[in-house]
Amino acid sequence: YGGSVNVQNAKEILGIDSVDGLLIGSASLELENFKTVISFL
């Protein structure tokens, strides 16, 4: 998925059956946010 991925929606997006990964953009600019999103994988 390559839309607006952030800490608030990443887990929900990954729960969609047809989604098998994320393209993280601005969420990667803050280290703690990036680490949180990565922890959902």
DSSP file (Angstrom, degrees, kcal/mol; ACC not computed):
  #  RESIDUE AA STRUCTURE BP1 BP2  ACC     N-H-->O    O-->H-N    N-H-->O    O-->H-N    TCO  KAPPA ALPHA  PHI   PSI    X-CA   Y-CA   Z-CA
    1    1 A Y              0   0    0      0, 0.0    22,-2.8     0, 0.0     4,-0.1   0.000 360.0 360.0 360.0 135.1    0.0    0.0    0.0
    2    2 A G        +     0   0    0     20,-0.2    20,-0.1     2,-0.1     3,-0.1   0.109 360.0 103.5-123.5  21.7    1.4    3.4   -0.9
    3    3 A G  S    S-     0   0    0      1,-0.1     2,-1.6    22,-0.0    22,-0.2   0.215  93.5 -41.4 -82.0-150.3   -1.1    5.9    0.4
    4    4 A S        -     0   0    0     20,-0.1     2,-0.4    21,-0.1    -1,-0.1  -0.612  68.7-176.7 -81.7  87.8   -0.9    8.0    3.5
    5    5 A V        +     0   0    0     -2,-1.6    22,-0.4    18,-0.4    20,-0.3  -0.735  13.5 150.0 -89.2 131.2    0.6    5.5    5.9
    6    6 A N    >>  -     0   0    0     -2,-0.4     4,-2.0    20,-0.1     3,-0.6  -0.887  60.9 -86.3-148.0 179.6    1.1    6.7    9.5
    7    7 A V  T 34 S+     0   0    0     -2,-0.3     4,-0.4     1,-0.2    -1,-0.0   0.849 122.6  54.3 -60.3 -35.5    1.2    5.4   13.0
    8    8 A Q  T 34 S+     0   0    0      1,-0.2    -1,-0.2     2,-0.1     4,-0.2   0.789 122.1  23.3 -73.2 -28.0   -2.6    5.8   13.3
    9    9 A N  T <> S+     0   0    0     -3,-0.6     4,-2.5     2,-0.1     5,-0.2   0.519  94.0  91.7-118.6  -5.1   -3.6    3.8   10.3
   10   10 A A  H  X S+     0   0    0     -4,-2.0     4,-2.4     1,-0.2     5,-0.2   0.909  89.5  47.9 -61.2 -45.2   -0.7    1.4    9.5
   11   11 A K  H  > S+     0   0    0     -4,-0.4     4,-0.9     1,-0.2    -1,-0.2   0.903 113.1  48.8 -64.6 -40.5   -2.0   -1.6   11.6
   12   12 A E  H >4 S+     0   0    0      2,-0.2     3,-0.5     1,-0.2     4,-0.3   0.916 111.5  49.4 -64.6 -43.5   -5.4   -1.2   10.0
   13   13 A I  H >< S+     0   0    0     -4,-2.5     3,-1.6     1,-0.2    -2,-0.2   0.910 108.2  53.1 -63.0 -42.5   -4.1   -1.1    6.5
   14   14 A L  H 3< S+     0   0    0     -4,-2.4    -1,-0.2     1,-0.3    -2,-0.2   0.720  99.2  65.9 -66.7 -19.2   -1.9   -4.2    7.1
   15   15 A G  T << S+     0   0    0     -4,-0.9     2,-0.4    -3,-0.5    -1,-0.3   0.571  76.8 102.5 -77.5  -9.1   -5.0   -6.0    8.3
   16   16 A I  S X  S-     0   0    0     -3,-1.6     3,-2.0    -4,-0.3    -3,-0.0  -0.637  75.1-135.8 -77.8 127.7   -6.5   -5.8    4.8
   17   17 A D  T 3  S+     0   0    0     -2,-0.4    -1,-0.1     1,-0.3    -3,-0.0   0.824 101.1  51.6 -55.4 -37.2   -6.1   -9.2    3.0
   18   18 A S  T 3  S+     0   0    0      2,-0.0     2,-0.5    -3,-0.0    -1,-0.3   0.479  93.1  88.4 -83.4  -0.4   -4.9   -7.8   -0.3
   19   19 A V    <   +     0   0    0     -3,-2.0     3,-0.1    -6,-0.2     0, 0.0  -0.860  40.9 165.3-101.0 126.6   -2.2   -5.7    1.3
   20   20 A D        +     0   0    0     -2,-0.5     2,-0.3     1,-0.2    -1,-0.1   0.231  64.1   1.7-123.5  13.7    1.2   -7.3    1.8
   21   21 A G        -     0   0    0      2,-0.0     2,-0.4     0, 0.0    -1,-0.2  -0.976  63.3-117.7-179.9 174.9    3.4   -4.3    2.5
   22   22 A L        -     0   0    0     -2,-0.3     2,-0.7    -3,-0.1   -20,-0.2  -0.970   6.8-146.1-132.4 145.0    3.6   -0.5    3.0
   23   23 A L        -     0   0    0    -22,-2.8     2,-0.5    -2,-0.4   -18,-0.4  -0.942  28.6-156.3-106.4 106.6    5.4    2.3    1.2
   24   24 A I        +     0   0    0     -2,-0.7   -20,-0.1     1,-0.1   -18,-0.1  -0.743  23.9 159.6 -94.3 124.0    6.2    4.7    4.0
   25   25 A G    >   +     0   0    0     -2,-0.5     3,-2.1   -20,-0.3     4,-0.2   0.584  69.9   3.6-104.9-104.9    6.7    8.3    3.1
   26   26 A S  G >  S+     0   0    0      1,-0.3     3,-1.7     2,-0.2     4,-0.4   0.721 118.5  72.4 -63.8 -22.3    6.5   11.2    5.6
   27   27 A A  G 3  S+     0   0    0    -22,-0.4     3,-0.5     1,-0.3    -1,-0.3   0.713  90.9  61.7 -63.9 -17.9    5.9    8.8    8.5
   28   28 A S  G <  S+     0   0    0     -3,-2.1    -1,-0.3     1,-0.2    -2,-0.2   0.523  82.9  79.1 -85.6  -4.6    9.6    7.9    8.2
   29   29 A L  S <  S+     0   0    0     -3,-1.7     2,-0.6    -4,-0.2    -1,-0.2   0.784  88.8  57.4 -75.0 -26.3   10.8   11.4    8.9
   30   30 A E  S  > S-     0   0    0     -3,-0.5     4,-2.5    -4,-0.4     3,-0.3  -0.932  79.7-147.3-106.5 118.2   10.3   11.0   12.7
   31   31 A L  H  > S+     0   0    0     -2,-0.6     4,-2.7     1,-0.2     5,-0.2   0.875  95.7  49.7 -54.2 -46.1   12.4    8.0   13.9
   32   32 A E  H  > S+     0   0    0      1,-0.2     4,-2.0     2,-0.2    -1,-0.2   0.893 112.1  48.4 -64.7 -39.2   10.0    7.0   16.7
   33   33 A N  H  > S+     0   0    0     -3,-0.3     4,-2.5     2,-0.2    -1,-0.2   0.926 112.2  49.5 -64.1 -44.0    7.0    7.0   14.3
   34   34 A F  H  X S+     0   0    0     -4,-2.5     4,-2.6     1,-0.2    -2,-0.2   0.923 110.4  49.8 -60.7 -45.7    9.0    5.0   11.7
   35   35 A K  H  X S+     0   0    0     -4,-2.7     4,-1.7    -5,-0.2    -1,-0.2   0.875 110.3  51.2 -62.3 -37.7   10.0    2.4   14.4
   36   36 A T  H  X S+     0   0    0     -4,-2.0     4,-0.6    -5,-0.2    -2,-0.2   0.936 110.9  46.8 -65.4 -46.6    6.3    2.1   15.5
   37   37 A V  H >< S+     0   0    0     -4,-2.5     3,-1.3     1,-0.2     4,-0.4   0.922 111.7  51.6 -61.6 -43.7    5.1    1.5   12.0
   38   38 A I  H >< S+     0   0    0     -4,-2.6     3,-1.6     1,-0.3    -1,-0.2   0.842 100.2  63.6 -62.2 -33.6    7.8   -1.1   11.3
   39   39 A S  H 3< S+     0   0    0     -4,-1.7    -1,-0.3     1,-0.3    -2,-0.2   0.724  94.2  62.4 -65.3 -19.4    6.9   -2.9   14.5
   40   40 A F  T <<        0   0    0     -3,-1.3    -1,-0.3    -4,-0.6    -2,-0.2   0.647 360.0 360.0 -78.1 -14.9    3.5   -3.7   13.0
   41   41 A L    <         0   0    0     -3,-1.6    -1,-0.2    -4,-0.4    -2,-0.1   0.485 360.0 360.0 -75.8 360.0    5.1   -5.7   10.2
